[in-house]
Amino acid sequence: MLRLTKIVLIFLVVLWGLLGAMHNLMDWAGTQGAVSAATSMTTFEGGADAWQATSNSMVVLLGALFIMLSKITAALLCSAGGWKMWQARNQSAADFNKAKELALAGSAVAVIMLFGGFIVVAESWFELWRSDVMRGPVLGSAFRYAGLIALIGIFVQAKDD
């Protein structure tokens, strides 16, 4: 039962990545608009005048691509890892533990994107914590996703006997 729970949780990370990337792609203008709002620092008073504020279209494009491609990469790695875990579910503990590698890599990609992109870059560099409009919906969601996916990764990586 514990192995099946780990597999299901990894496939939920797959679903999170695919749905997120799909929505980013379907509303590409909205995705770029959200990144632009963060990088231009226009969602809070005095932000647009800060030295690090930028509306550079290449910065916005790279930020949006980083988010979407990280979600796709996480989903693909977790999908391959989840499949390997499924195939190894009735095998030895050593085989099942080895099968987790790609799933854990996918979870790591998701956490790195969420923590690195949203918390380090958006919140710290572009001071998104000052924005009443973006703090809750953007930073709160990123923190929640990163925390849950990290917790899933910790649970999944726990050795099976």
Secondary structure, DSSP 8 states (H G I E B T S, - for coil): -HHHHHHHHHHHHHHHHHHHHHHHHHTHHHHHHHHHHHHHTTTSTTGGGSTT----HHHHHHHHHHHHHHHHHHHHHHHHHHHHHHHTTTS-HHHHHHHTHHHHHHHHHHHHIIIIIIIIIIIIIS-GGG-HHHIIIIIIHHHHHHHHHHHHHHHHHS---
